[in-house]
Amino acid sequence: MRTRTQPYDLDSLADVAFVLCARRGYDATSMDEIAKATGITKAAHLPSRFRQGGALGAWARRALRTLFAVLEEPAAKSGWARERLQAIIARVAEVTMQMLPEVGGAVK
């Protein structure tokens, strides 16, 4: 975790929230717990975009960025169409499996 002198952005807040949600589940994790874990004195000081479902939105954006990045990999851009499609499908499956703990924490 960061020290109090280092500011949090939405992604770093989402990282902290993810750890807490993975332990307790999304619905069981309060904004007060996230504030305490980050060293922010009150949940009211968390950015309003984060409070309004920001953790879930940050996870979704991260997942989509990661999946779309697969399309920029060399194997997805060269070769026959069938080879490119196979490479994309294999990487999407691999990336999705890597993201399962994060997704599981969001829906637990």
C-alpha atoms as an extended CHARMM CRD file, in Angstrom:
* protein
*
       108  EXT
         1         1  MET       CA              0.0000000000        0.0000000000        0.0000000000  PROA      1               0.0000000000
         2         2  ARG       CA              1.0870000000        3.5910000000       -0.5210000000  PROA      2               0.0000000000
         3         3  THR       CA              1.9650000000        6.0360000000        2.1790000000  PROA      3               0.0000000000
         4         4  ARG       CA             -0.3300000000        8.9520000000        2.9790000000  PROA      4               0.0000000000
         5         5  THR       CA              1.9920000000       11.3740000000        1.1940000000  PROA      5               0.0000000000
         6         6  GLN       CA              1.4170000000        9.6350000000       -2.1300000000  PROA      6               0.0000000000
         7         7  PRO       CA             -1.8830000000       10.5510000000       -3.7880000000  PROA      7               0.0000000000
         8         8  TYR       CA             -4.2080000000        7.9030000000       -5.1150000000  PROA      8               0.0000000000
         9         9  ASP       CA             -5.7050000000        7.9240000000       -8.5790000000  PROA      9               0.0000000000
        10        10  LEU       CA             -8.7400000000        5.8670000000       -9.5870000000  PROA      10              0.0000000000
        11        11  ASP       CA             -6.6240000000        2.9030000000      -10.7020000000  PROA      11              0.0000000000
        12        12  SER       CA             -4.6270000000        2.7360000000       -7.4830000000  PROA      12              0.0000000000
        13        13  LEU       CA             -7.8220000000        3.0970000000       -5.4280000000  PROA      13              0.0000000000
        14        14  ALA       CA             -9.3010000000        0.2700000000       -7.4760000000  PROA      14              0.0000000000
        15        15  ASP       CA             -6.2400000000       -1.8660000000       -6.6950000000  PROA      15              0.0000000000
        16        16  VAL       CA             -6.7850000000       -1.3740000000       -2.9550000000  PROA      16              0.0000000000
        17        17  ALA       CA            -10.5130000000       -1.9930000000       -3.3100000000  PROA      17              0.0000000000
        18        18  PHE       CA             -9.8130000000       -5.1460000000       -5.3260000000  PROA      18              0.0000000000
        19        19  VAL       CA             -7.6750000000       -6.6180000000       -2.5480000000  PROA      19              0.0000000000
        20        20  LEU       CA            -10.3910000000       -5.9120000000        0.0040000000  PROA      20              0.0000000000
        21        21  CYS       CA            -13.1980000000       -7.1780000000       -2.2460000000  PROA      21              0.0000000000
        22        22  ALA       CA            -11.2850000000      -10.3490000000       -3.0440000000  PROA      22              0.0000000000
        23        23  ARG       CA            -11.2000000000      -11.0780000000        0.6850000000  PROA      23              0.0000000000
        24        24  ARG       CA            -14.7440000000      -10.0820000000        1.6190000000  PROA      24              0.0000000000
        25        25  GLY       CA            -16.7380000000       -9.7020000000       -1.5960000000  PROA      25              0.0000000000
        26        26  TYR       CA            -17.8410000000       -6.5580000000       -3.3980000000  PROA      26              0.0000000000
        27        27  ASP       CA            -21.0930000000       -6.0560000000       -1.4770000000  PROA      27              0.0000000000
        28        28  ALA       CA            -19.4400000000       -6.6730000000        1.8930000000  PROA      28              0.0000000000
        29        29  THR       CA            -16.6770000000       -4.0760000000        1.3840000000  PROA      29              0.0000000000
        30        30  SER       CA            -17.5420000000       -0.5960000000        2.5880000000  PROA      30              0.0000000000
        31        31  MET       CA            -16.1320000000        2.7390000000        1.4670000000  PROA      31              0.0000000000
        32        32  ASP       CA            -14.9580000000        3.2730000000        5.0560000000  PROA      32              0.0000000000
        33        33  GLU       CA            -12.8250000000        0.1200000000        4.8190000000  PROA      33              0.0000000000
        34        34  ILE       CA            -11.2980000000        1.3080000000        1.5450000000  PROA      34              0.0000000000
        35        35  ALA       CA            -10.6220000000        4.7380000000        3.0500000000  PROA      35              0.0000000000
        36        36  LYS       CA             -8.9660000000        3.1620000000        6.0920000000  PROA      36              0.0000000000
        37        37  ALA       CA             -6.8210000000        0.8640000000        3.9180000000  PROA      37              0.0000000000
        38        38  THR       CA             -5.5890000000        3.8260000000        1.8720000000  PROA      38              0.0000000000
        39        39  GLY       CA             -4.9400000000        6.0610000000        4.8600000000  PROA      39              0.0000000000
        40        40  ILE       CA             -7.5570000000        8.5550000000        3.6930000000  PROA      40              0.0000000000
        41        41  THR       CA             -9.1450000000        9.9530000000        6.8300000000  PROA      41              0.0000000000
        42        42  LYS       CA            -12.7740000000        9.7350000000        5.7120000000  PROA      42              0.0000000000
        43        43  ALA       CA            -14.6420000000        7.8640000000        3.0130000000  PROA      43              0.0000000000
        44        44  ALA       CA            -16.1550000000       11.2330000000        2.0860000000  PROA      44              0.0000000000
        45        45  HSD       CA            -12.7170000000       12.3080000000        0.8290000000  PROA      45              0.0000000000
        46        46  LEU       CA            -12.5550000000        9.5310000000       -1.7510000000  PROA      46              0.0000000000
        47        47  PRO       CA            -13.0910000000       10.8740000000       -5.2790000000  PROA      47              0.0000000000
        48        48  SER       CA            -16.7990000000       10.9850000000       -6.0930000000  PROA      48              0.0000000000
        49        49  ARG       CA            -16.2300000000        9.1200000000       -9.3720000000  PROA      49              0.0000000000
        50        50  PHE       CA            -14.8170000000        6.2610000000       -7.3330000000  PROA      50              0.0000000000
        51        51  ARG       CA            -17.6900000000        6.1910000000       -4.8610000000  PROA      51              0.0000000000
        52        52  GLN       CA            -20.2600000000        5.8910000000       -7.6390000000  PROA      52              0.0000000000
        53        53  GLY       CA            -19.3010000000        2.3580000000       -8.6440000000  PROA      53              0.0000000000
        54        54  GLY       CA            -15.8220000000        3.4700000000       -9.6020000000  PROA      54              0.0000000000
        55        55  ALA       CA            -14.1140000000        0.2960000000       -8.4650000000  PROA      55              0.0000000000
        56        56  LEU       CA            -16.2960000000       -1.8550000000      -10.6580000000  PROA      56              0.0000000000
        57        57  GLY       CA            -15.8880000000        0.5590000000      -13.5580000000  PROA      57              0.0000000000
        58        58  ALA       CA            -12.1130000000        0.6570000000      -13.1050000000  PROA      58              0.0000000000
        59        59  TRP       CA            -11.9610000000       -3.1380000000      -13.1890000000  PROA      59              0.0000000000
        60        60  ALA       CA            -14.0800000000       -3.2410000000      -16.3510000000  PROA      60              0.0000000000
        61        61  ARG       CA            -11.9190000000       -0.6000000000      -18.0770000000  PROA      61              0.0000000000
        62        62  ARG       CA             -8.7470000000       -2.4390000000      -17.0960000000  PROA      62              0.0000000000
        63        63  ALA       CA            -10.1300000000       -5.7250000000      -18.3970000000  PROA      63              0.0000000000
        64        64  LEU       CA            -11.1620000000       -4.1560000000      -21.6970000000  PROA      64              0.0000000000
        65        65  ARG       CA             -7.7950000000       -2.4060000000      -22.1470000000  PROA      65              0.0000000000
        66        66  THR       CA             -6.0520000000       -5.7170000000      -21.5280000000  PROA      66              0.0000000000
        67        67  LEU       CA             -8.2610000000       -7.5900000000      -23.9750000000  PROA      67              0.0000000000
        68        68  PHE       CA             -7.9610000000       -4.9380000000      -26.6870000000  PROA      68              0.0000000000
        69        69  ALA       CA             -4.1680000000       -4.9670000000      -26.2530000000  PROA      69              0.0000000000
        70        70  VAL       CA             -4.2460000000       -8.5480000000      -27.5510000000  PROA      70              0.0000000000
        71        71  LEU       CA             -5.2460000000       -7.1380000000      -30.9430000000  PROA      71              0.0000000000
        72        72  GLU       CA             -2.0030000000       -5.1240000000      -31.0560000000  PROA      72              0.0000000000
        73        73  GLU       CA              0.2870000000       -8.1000000000      -30.4760000000  PROA      73              0.0000000000
        74        74  PRO       CA              2.4130000000       -9.2280000000      -33.4430000000  PROA      74              0.0000000000
        75        75  ALA       CA              0.6530000000      -12.6010000000      -33.7690000000  PROA      75              0.0000000000
        76        76  ALA       CA             -2.6840000000      -10.8100000000      -34.1680000000  PROA      76              0.0000000000
        77        77  LYS       CA             -1.3520000000       -8.6020000000      -36.9560000000  PROA      77              0.0000000000
        78        78  SER       CA              0.6010000000      -10.8980000000      -39.2560000000  PROA      78              0.0000000000
        79        79  GLY       CA              0.0300000000      -14.1600000000      -41.0300000000  PROA      79              0.0000000000
        80        80  TRP       CA             -3.0330000000      -15.7370000000      -42.5250000000  PROA      80              0.0000000000
        81        81  ALA       CA             -6.4520000000      -14.7580000000      -41.2040000000  PROA      81              0.0000000000
        82        82  ARG       CA             -6.9550000000      -18.1890000000      -39.6280000000  PROA      82              0.0000000000
        83        83  GLU       CA             -3.5930000000      -17.9750000000      -37.8280000000  PROA      83              0.0000000000
        84        84  ARG       CA             -4.3640000000      -14.4860000000      -36.5710000000  PROA      84              0.0000000000
        85        85  LEU       CA             -7.7830000000      -15.5730000000      -35.3240000000  PROA      85              0.0000000000
        86        86  GLN       CA             -6.2970000000      -18.5990000000      -33.5510000000  PROA      86              0.0000000000
        87        87  ALA       CA             -3.6550000000      -16.4120000000      -31.9020000000  PROA      87              0.0000000000
        88        88  ILE       CA             -6.2710000000      -13.8830000000      -30.7800000000  PROA      88              0.0000000000
        89        89  ILE       CA             -8.5960000000      -16.5390000000      -29.3650000000  PROA      89              0.0000000000
        90        90  ALA       CA             -5.7400000000      -18.2560000000      -27.5100000000  PROA      90              0.0000000000
        91        91  ARG       CA             -4.5000000000      -14.9810000000      -26.0140000000  PROA      91              0.0000000000
        92        92  VAL       CA             -7.9980000000      -13.8260000000      -25.0420000000  PROA      92              0.0000000000
        93        93  ALA       CA             -8.5120000000      -17.1240000000      -23.2170000000  PROA      93              0.0000000000
        94        94  GLU       CA             -5.1130000000      -16.7820000000      -21.5070000000  PROA      94              0.0000000000
        95        95  VAL       CA             -5.7140000000      -13.1600000000      -20.4840000000  PROA      95              0.0000000000
        96        96  THR       CA             -9.2160000000      -13.9700000000      -19.2460000000  PROA      96              0.0000000000
        97        97  MET       CA             -7.8720000000      -16.7710000000      -17.0470000000  PROA      97              0.0000000000
        98        98  GLN       CA             -5.2640000000      -14.3800000000      -15.6240000000  PROA      98              0.0000000000
        99        99  MET       CA             -8.0090000000      -11.8750000000      -14.7990000000  PROA      99              0.0000000000
       100       100  LEU       CA            -10.3000000000      -14.3890000000      -13.0660000000  PROA      100             0.0000000000
       101       101  PRO       CA             -9.1490000000      -13.5390000000       -9.5260000000  PROA      101             0.0000000000
       102       102  GLU       CA             -9.9010000000       -9.8660000000      -10.1780000000  PROA      102             0.0000000000
       103       103  VAL       CA            -13.2930000000      -10.5850000000      -11.7080000000  PROA      103             0.0000000000
       104       104  GLY       CA            -14.0530000000      -13.0300000000       -8.8950000000  PROA      104             0.0000000000
       105       105  GLY       CA            -13.3680000000      -10.3390000000       -6.3160000000  PROA      105             0.0000000000
       106       106  ALA       CA            -15.8240000000       -8.0240000000       -8.0410000000  PROA      106             0.0000000000
       107       107  VAL       CA            -18.6900000000      -10.5090000000       -8.0540000000  PROA      107             0.0000000000
       108       108  LYS       CA            -18.0010000000      -12.4470000000       -4.8390000000  PROA      108             0.0000000000
